[in-house]
Amino acid sequence: MYPTLYHAIADLFGIEIHFLKVVQSFGFFVALAFLIGSYFFAMEMKRKEALGLLHSSSTKILVGQKASIADLILSGLLGFALGYKILYIALDFTAFTNDTQGFLLSMKGNFIGGIAGAAIAAYLKYREKEKEKLPEPQWKDQVMRPHEHVGNMTLIAAISGILGAKIFHNLENIDDFMADPVDALLSFSGLTMYGGLIFGSIAVLMYARKHKLNLLHVTDACAPALMLSYAIGRIGCQVSGDGDWGIVNSAPKPSWLSFLPDWMWSFNFHNNVNKVCNPYQEQTQQWLDCNCNWKETPYLIENVYPTPFYEVIMCTLLFFVLWNLRKRIHAAGVLFCTYLLLNGIERFLIEQIRVNTKYHIFGNEITQAQIISSILILLGIIGIWWFNKKHKSTNSTLTS
């Protein structure tokens, strides 16, 4: 496993680039997922605009104002936060690379760096506003084409999605949260996909509604991108070994899969980023004793199903299914409901062999993801039926 890009490049190419220790593999692939997803999202928004299904929107903006006190204070605060950390890191970069998370999430910093950062940021904001200042501020119409909103929607989805992913993870692991709420909220680990999907979707829909974009066509446009983004994000889970692995798999690899590498059937997630030894729980002294080299190269003492890899394959194939269907489905809303249906089925199935917290409901064990995926399957089926019916009804009215 490669917790950081440093580990990946050092192992694959034999080159040690120490500053890459600060770039976590999981975070890198999450960022890549948003970038690639936004590219395909923008492509679909452009196509729908060309078909006349989405239209430009305009908003009034005031230009030519001088820098306000609020502008300078906000810029100064942001500059202080950056300078406070950057100079502190620069003065002890080795310690930073060894404990990136601890450095970033602690309250430690350099006050002089903070003051310098605040001053520089406030001055740059002042100069920016001075260049744009007019003798008399004016209201102007700012016209934005549909695809030009994608950058804003991606940023909104990223921020709200991470927030939702943290909330859902802590709800699923409430005991860990109650034991150490600060670490549970601020740690880089512990993200639940469906929490991110729900919060991110709500935030993006609110943005689209504010800018008078057709919500059904926007959701349809982002459906293939969502599936592909999820697949890319799961690459990060597999590469870093972030704990999203499957249950113990001690069965021998079937003969009909003999042509595949062994790790595709069962794997011990050697050097996983979470530093876990026991696949079912956090490490304890009992498990550490099983592996005298655990601190240097942690690995699971029992091989498990590499479920992130399976999800990469399944969701990539489902992306191509949605991408192929996007021009064949003409009823607005149906493509997104198809995404909900396929996503729900995929996740419900993979949960059968995944390690996850289980709830006991009516004598049955079920995970949070299975509950949500079941709801998504139901919503997908109902949505496909409803929007197809609505589309047919609208067409029959227009032709009569």
N, C-alpha and C positions, 0 to 999 in steps of 0.2 A: 504494500500500500504506500501511497505518497501523500502524507499529511500536508505538505507544501510543494510548491513548484521546485524548490531547491532539491527536495528528495527525488522528484521525478527526473529532472535533468541530470542530477548526479548519477542516478542508477542507469538511465537510458543512454547517456552520452559520455559519462565519466567526467563531466565538467562541474566543478563546484562553484556556484555563484551565490555567495552567502547572503546577499541582500534579498534574494528570492525566498528566504526563510520566512519573510513577513507575509508572503502571498499564499494564503491557504488554498489548497486544491478545490475544496468544496465551494468556497467563495468565488474562486475563479470561474468555475463552471456555472454557478448561479448567475454571475454577471454575463457570461457568454450566452446563457439561456435567454436572458432579457434582451440582449442585443440582437440575436438571431430571430427571436420571436417578434420583436418590433419590426424587423425588416419584412417578414412575411405578412405581418399585420398591415403595414403601410402599403404593400403591394395590393392587398385585397381592398383597402380603402380607396386606392387609386382606381381600381377596376370598377368598383361600385359607383364612384363619382362619374366615370366615363359612361356608365349605363344610365346615369340620371337618378340613381337610387339614393345618393348622398349629395348634399349641397353645401356650398361655402357658407360660413357664418361670419357676422361682423359684430364687433364690440367697440364701444366708445372708450378711448384712452386720452388722458391729459398729457400733452407733451410740452417740453420747454420750461418746466419748473426748475427752480434751483434746488439744491440738496436741502432737504428738511432735517430738522433735529432728529426725527425718528429714523431717517435713512442713515445718518451718520452713526447713531447709537447702535442700530442693528448691524451695520457693517463692522463697527468697532468690536462688538461682542463676538461676531464670527471670527474676526481677525485675532482677537485675544485667545479664543479657544484653540485656533490653529497654531499660533505662535507659542502658546503655553506648552503644547505637546511637542511641536516640531523641534524646538531648541533642546528640550529635555531629552528627546530621542537622539538628536545629533551628538549630544555630549556623552551618551552612553549607548551607542548603537549596538554593541555586542550583546549587552543585557536585553536590549529591545528585541533582537532577533531570536534570543533564547526564550523569551516569554512575551510574545507580541500581544496576546490577549490581556495579560496582566498590566502591561504598560498602557494600553489604550483605554481600558475600563477603570483604571485606578484614578484617584484624584491628584496624583503626583504630576508635577510639571515644573516649568521654569517661569517664574513671575516676570523676569526681565524680557524673556521671549514673548510672553503674553502682551506686555505693554507695547513692545515694538510692533507686534502683529496688529494690535488694535489701531495704533497710529497709522501704519501703512495702509490698512484696509479703509479707514475713514478718509484718508487723504485721496486714495484712488477713487472712492465713491464721489467725493467732492469734485475732483477733476473731471470725472465722467459727466456729472450733472452740469458743470460749467460749460463743457463743450456743446451740450445739447440745449442750453438755456436760450430762450427766445425773449424778445422785449416784452411780449405778452403771451403767457401760456395759452395753448389752443387745444380744443377737443377735436380729435380726429377718429375716423372710422378705421379700425384695424380688421382687415378681411383675412380669414384663415380658411384655406381649403381643407377638406376632411382629413387627408393624410398628414397635414401639418400638425394635427392634434396628437399624433401617435407618440411623439417624444414626451409630451406632458402626461399622456395617459400611461405610458410605460413607467415614468418616474412615480406617478401616483400609485400605480399597481405595485411597484417595488416596495415603497415605504409602507403602505397599508397592508400589503401581503405579508411582509416580514412581521409586522405587528400582530396580524391575525394568526400567523403560524406559531408565534410564541404563546399567544393566549390559548389556542387550542392544545398545544403541547402541554402547557401547565395544567389545563383542565384534565387532560388525560393522565397526568402524573402529579396529582394533587398532593400526595404525600411528600414527594421530593420538593415541591414548591413551598409547602408549609415548613419544611425543615430548614430551607435556606432560600427565601423569596428573592433576595437581592441577586444571588448568583443565578437563580433560575431565570430571572428577567433579563439580566445583562450578559449572560454567557452566549458565545457564538454558536453553541450546539443546541439541539432541541428545537426543531422546526417541524410543524405538522402541515403537510401539503394542503389538506382541505381547508384548514384555517386561513392559509394564504389565498387560496382560490376564492373563498367566500368573501373575505374582507376586501381583497383586490378587485373582485368583480363589482361589488357594491360601490366602491369608491370611483371606479371607472365609469359606471353607469350614471352616477350622480354628475360627474364631469360632462359626459356626453349630453345628458339632459339639459344641463346649464347652457351648453353651447348649441342647443337645438338640433342635435344630430339624431337621426332615426335610430332608436335603441336596438330594434331587431336587426337591422342591417349592420350595426356596429358589432353586436355580439356574434353574428354570423361571420363577419370579417376576421374576428380574432380567434374563432374556434380552432382552425388548423394550427395557428401559432401557439395556442395554449398547449395543445397536445405535443408539439415539437419541443417547446420550452421545458415541459415536464420531463421529456426523454433526456434532454441535455443536462438538466439538473440532476437526474439520477446517475449520469456518468460521474458527476462529482461525488455522489454518495458511494459509488463503487470504488472509485479511485482513492478516496480518502479513508474509506472504512469508517463511516460516521455512525454506525449502529443500526442502520436500516437493513440489516441482514435477515436471513430466514432462520427457521428452526434447525436444530441439529439434524444433519443428514449423514448418517453412518452407513447407508446402503451403498453397495458397490455400483459403479457406473454401468448402466445397461450396455450390452454389447452393440446395440444399434446406434449408440452414441460414442462408440470407441474412437471415431475420427476427431472428436472434439477434445480440447485440452481438459485435463482433470479439474481445473479450477472452475470451469463452467458448470460442473455438476455439484461439487462441494469444495469449500474453501475455508481457510482459517483466518483470513483477513490479517495477515502478518503486518506488523507495524501500523495498526489502525490508529487513526487520529484521536479517538476517544480513550486510547490506552486501556482497553478492556480485555480481560483474560477469560472471564466466564461469559458465554454468549447470552445468558439469561439475566445477569445482574452485574452491577458495578463490582470491580475487583475487591476482594477481601484478602486478609493475610493468608487464609487457607488456600485461596487460588494462587496467590503470589508464590507460595511455597512450591507450587507445581512447576514453576518456571523460574529458575534462578536468574535468567537474563531478561526477565519481564520488563524491567525499567528501561533497558536499552531498545529492545525490539518486542513490544507486546504483541501477542497473538492469541486467538481463541484456542482453548485446549481441546475443543471438539469442532470438527468441520461442520459448516452450515450451508444452506442453500444461498447462493449469491443473488438474492432477489432483486437488488438494484439493477444488475446486469439484465435479468429477465425483463424488467420493466423498460429498460432502454430499448430492447428489441421490440417488445410489444407496442410501445407507444410510438416508436418510429414508424412501424408498419401502419398503425392507426392514423398517423399524420398523413401518410400517402393516401389512405382511404378517404379522409376528409378533403384533402387537396384535390383528389380526383372528382369528388362529389360536388365541390363548390359551384361548378358551372352547370351542373345537371339539376340541382335543386333550385326551384324558382320561388317557392313559398318562403317568405321572410320568417326567420325564427327557427325553421326546421333544421338547418345545418348545426346551429348551436345546440339544439335539443338532441341531435344525433351525437354530438360531442359528449353531452352529459350522459347519454345512454352508454356509449362505448367506454368512456372514462370510468363510469360506475361499474360496469362489468369487469373491466380489466383490474380495477383495484379490489373488488370483492373477491375475485379469483386468487390474486396474489396474496391476499390476507390469509389464505388457507395454510400457507407455508412461511408466514412472516412472524417474527417475534414482535409482540405488541401487548399492551395492557388490555386485559379482557374484562368486560362487564358481565355480571350474571343477571340475565333478564328472563323471567318465566322458566327458570331451570336450565337455560341455555347460555353458553358462553359466546360473547360477540364483542368485537373491537369497535372503537369509535369510528374507524375508517369504514367498517362494514355497515354500520348504521347509516353513515352519511352516503356511502356509495349506493345503498339500497334506496335511499330517498332520491338520489340522482337518477337512478334507473327508472324509478316511477315517474319522476318529473319529465325525463326524456321521452318516455312512451306517451304520456299524456300530451306533452308539448308537440310532438310530431303529429299526433292525431288532430289536435286542436288547430295548429297553424296550417296544416294541409286543408282542413275543412274550411277555415276562414279564407284561404287563398282561392279555393274552388268556388266558394260563395261569392266572393268579390268578382271573380272572372265571369261567372254566370250572370251577375247583375249588370256588368259592363256590356256584355254581348246581347242582352235581351232588349 
